[in-house]
Amino acid sequence: MKVIIVGKPDLQTDLLLGLIRQDITPDCCLLGEDDLTLPVDARTLYVLDLAVLEPSACAAALNVLNPRGQLRAALINVSSTTSQTLLAALPGVRGLFAKHAGAEEFIRGIKAIMAGEYWLPRHVLCAHLEKTRQLRSAQTTESHIKLSPKERQILTLLTQGCSNDAIAHRLAISPHTVKTHFYNLYRKLQVSNRVQAATWAQQNSAALEERL
C-alpha cells in the first residue's frame, strides 16, 4: 500500500516519511493541500496533517477524494480541543493521532489501518457504536423528513467540520439563529447531538445535494 502525507515540508513531516519508509513501505510521498488531484486507489492511505489543514478544509478534501467510498485516511496532530468523534465521522477516516502521539504509536496505528483495522480512541469507538444503534432504532430516512433549505445548508456545513460561528459567518446569520436551527434539526432527525446529526447528513448526502 502507498502512503501519501498531505501537509507541508517540515522537520516532523520528514521524520514521518523516514519512519514510514523504514518500517512500513518505501512507497510514500508528501503532497500539499492544493495537489490532491491523484485518483483514489483502495491501496493508498492518505495521512492528513491537521497542523496544516483546518478541520473544515480537511473535511472538504476528504469529500473530494472519496466520491466512491474507497478512501482510507488517517488524521495526525489532532488537537484536544477538536471533537475527535466528529473527525472520525468524516469520509474515509480510519485513524486519529493526537499531537502528542509518539513514533511507536504512529507506526502501530498506520500498520493497523493498512491491515483493514481502525485506530480510534476507545471513547470514539463507543460513541460510534451507540450512535449507530440509536440511528438504526430511530429508522428515520430523508424521504420522511421535511427540512428547510437553511437547515439543509447547515447540515452540509456541519459535515464539513464547521463550527457554529463558521456556519453563522458562511450563511450571514447570527450564532443564536444557528443554535435555533440545530435545536429544530435535532427534533426533526430524532438525534441528540452534532455527531449524530452529521452522521445522518452523511448517510443522506445525495438527497441533501439534490435539494439544495
C-alpha positions as CSV (number, residue, x, y, z in Angstrom):
1,M,0.0,0.0,0.0
2,K,1.1,3.5,-0.8
3,V,1.1,6.2,1.9
4,I,0.6,9.9,1.0
5,I,1.0,12.6,3.7
6,V,-1.0,15.7,3.0
7,G,0.8,18.6,4.7
8,K,3.9,20.8,4.3
9,P,7.6,20.1,4.2
10,D,9.0,20.5,7.7
11,L,11.0,18.5,10.3
12,Q,8.1,16.5,11.6
13,T,7.0,15.5,8.1
14,D,10.5,14.5,7.1
15,L,10.7,12.3,10.3
16,L,7.3,10.7,9.5
17,L,8.3,10.0,5.9
18,G,11.5,8.4,7.2
19,L,9.6,6.2,9.7
20,I,7.1,5.1,7.0
21,R,9.9,4.2,4.5
22,Q,11.9,2.4,7.2
23,D,9.2,0.4,8.9
24,I,6.1,0.2,6.6
25,T,6.6,0.9,2.9
26,P,9.1,2.7,0.7
27,D,6.2,3.9,-1.5
28,C,5.3,7.1,0.3
29,C,5.4,10.8,-0.6
30,L,4.3,14.3,0.5
31,L,1.5,16.3,-1.2
32,G,0.3,19.8,-0.5
33,E,-3.4,20.6,0.1
34,D,-3.7,22.0,-3.5
35,D,-2.1,18.9,-5.1
36,L,-4.9,16.5,-4.3
37,T,-5.5,15.5,-7.9
38,L,-4.5,11.9,-7.9
39,P,-7.2,9.3,-8.4
40,V,-8.2,7.5,-5.2
41,D,-6.9,4.0,-5.0
42,A,-8.1,1.5,-2.4
43,R,-4.4,0.6,-1.8
44,T,-3.5,4.2,-0.9
45,L,-3.6,5.6,2.6
46,Y,-3.9,9.4,2.9
47,V,-2.4,10.9,6.1
48,L,-3.8,14.4,6.6
49,D,-1.9,16.8,8.9
50,L,-4.3,18.9,11.0
51,A,-1.4,21.2,12.0
52,V,-1.6,22.4,8.3
53,L,-5.3,21.8,7.4
54,E,-8.2,23.3,9.2
55,P,-10.9,20.7,10.1
56,S,-13.3,22.3,7.5
57,A,-10.6,22.1,4.8
58,C,-9.8,18.6,5.9
59,A,-13.5,17.6,5.5
60,A,-13.7,19.3,2.1
61,A,-10.6,17.4,0.9
62,L,-11.9,14.1,2.1
63,N,-15.2,14.7,0.4
64,V,-13.4,15.4,-2.9
65,L,-11.2,12.4,-2.5
66,N,-13.9,10.0,-1.5
67,P,-16.6,10.0,-4.3
68,R,-16.9,6.2,-4.4
69,G,-16.3,5.3,-0.8
70,Q,-12.8,3.8,-1.4
71,L,-10.8,6.3,0.6
72,R,-8.6,5.3,3.6
73,A,-7.4,8.2,5.6
74,A,-5.8,9.0,8.9
75,L,-5.6,12.4,10.7
76,I,-2.5,13.4,12.6
77,N,-1.8,16.3,15.0
78,V,-5.4,16.1,16.2
79,S,-6.0,18.9,18.8
80,S,-7.5,18.1,22.2
81,T,-10.0,21.0,21.6
82,T,-11.4,19.5,18.4
83,S,-14.1,16.9,18.6
84,Q,-12.5,13.5,17.8
85,T,-15.9,11.9,17.4
86,L,-16.8,14.4,14.7
87,L,-13.5,14.0,12.9
88,A,-13.9,10.2,13.0
89,A,-17.2,10.6,11.2
90,L,-15.6,12.3,8.2
91,P,-15.5,10.3,4.9
92,G,-12.8,7.5,4.9
93,V,-11.2,8.3,8.3
94,R,-9.8,5.1,9.8
95,G,-7.5,6.6,12.4
96,L,-6.7,9.6,14.6
97,F,-3.4,10.5,16.1
98,A,-3.1,13.2,18.7
99,K,-0.4,15.9,18.7
100,H,1.5,14.1,21.5
101,A,1.4,10.7,19.7
102,G,4.9,9.0,19.6
103,A,6.6,7.3,16.8
104,E,5.8,3.8,18.0
105,E,2.1,4.5,18.3
106,F,2.1,6.1,14.9
107,I,3.8,3.1,13.2
108,R,1.5,0.6,15.0
109,G,-1.6,2.6,14.1
110,I,-0.6,3.0,10.4
111,K,0.1,-0.7,10.1
112,A,-3.3,-1.5,11.7
113,I,-5.1,0.8,9.3
114,M,-3.3,-0.7,6.3
115,A,-4.4,-4.2,7.6
116,G,-8.0,-3.1,7.4
117,E,-8.5,-2.1,11.1
118,Y,-9.4,1.2,12.8
119,W,-7.1,3.2,15.1
120,L,-9.5,5.3,17.1
121,P,-9.7,6.3,20.8
122,R,-11.9,4.0,22.8
123,H,-14.4,6.7,23.6
124,V,-14.8,7.5,19.9
125,L,-15.5,3.8,19.1
126,C,-18.0,3.6,21.9
127,A,-19.7,6.8,20.7
128,H,-19.9,5.5,17.2
129,L,-21.4,2.2,18.4
130,E,-24.0,4.0,20.4
131,K,-24.8,6.4,17.7
132,T,-25.3,3.6,15.2
133,R,-27.7,1.8,17.5
134,Q,-29.7,4.9,18.0
135,L,-29.9,5.8,14.4
136,R,-31.0,2.2,13.4
137,S,-33.7,2.2,16.1
138,A,-35.0,5.6,15.0
139,Q,-35.3,4.3,11.4
140,T,-35.5,7.9,10.1
141,T,-34.8,8.5,6.4
142,E,-34.5,11.6,4.4
143,S,-37.7,10.9,2.4
144,H,-39.8,11.1,5.6
145,I,-38.3,14.3,7.0
146,K,-39.0,17.8,5.7
147,L,-36.1,20.2,6.1
148,S,-35.9,23.8,5.1
149,P,-33.3,25.0,2.6
150,K,-31.4,26.7,5.5
151,E,-31.4,23.5,7.6
152,R,-30.0,21.6,4.6
153,Q,-27.2,24.1,4.2
154,I,-26.4,23.9,7.9
155,L,-26.2,20.1,7.8
156,T,-23.9,20.3,4.8
157,L,-21.6,22.7,6.6
158,L,-21.7,20.6,9.7
159,T,-20.4,17.6,7.7
160,Q,-17.5,19.8,6.6
161,G,-16.4,20.3,10.2
162,C,-17.7,23.9,10.5
163,S,-18.3,25.4,14.0
164,N,-21.4,27.3,14.9
165,D,-19.6,30.6,14.4
166,A,-18.2,29.5,11.0
167,I,-21.7,28.4,9.9
168,A,-23.1,31.7,11.0
169,H,-20.5,33.6,9.0
170,R,-21.0,31.5,5.9
171,L,-24.8,31.9,5.9
172,A,-24.8,35.5,7.1
173,I,-26.9,34.7,10.2
174,S,-26.4,35.1,13.9
175,P,-24.8,32.3,16.1
176,H,-28.1,32.4,18.1
177,T,-30.0,31.6,14.9
178,V,-27.7,28.7,14.1
179,K,-28.4,27.3,17.6
180,T,-32.1,27.6,16.9
181,H,-31.8,25.7,13.6
182,F,-29.8,23.0,15.4
183,Y,-32.5,22.6,18.0
184,N,-35.1,22.2,15.3
185,L,-32.8,19.8,13.4
186,Y,-32.3,17.6,16.4
187,R,-36.0,17.4,16.9
188,K,-36.7,16.5,13.3
189,L,-33.9,14.0,12.9
190,Q,-34.6,12.4,16.3
191,V,-30.9,12.9,17.3
192,S,-29.4,14.5,20.4
193,N,-26.0,16.0,19.3
194,R,-23.9,17.3,16.4
195,V,-22.2,13.9,15.8
196,Q,-25.5,12.1,15.3
197,A,-26.7,14.9,13.1
198,A,-23.5,14.9,11.0
199,T,-23.8,11.1,10.6
200,W,-27.4,11.4,9.4
201,A,-26.4,14.0,6.9
202,Q,-23.5,11.9,5.6
203,Q,-25.9,8.9,5.2
204,N,-28.3,11.1,3.3
205,S,-25.8,13.3,1.5
206,A,-27.1,12.5,-2.0
207,A,-30.6,13.6,-1.1
208,L,-29.3,16.8,0.6
209,E,-27.3,17.8,-2.5
210,E,-30.2,17.2,-4.8
211,R,-32.5,19.6,-2.9
212,L,-30.0,22.4,-2.1
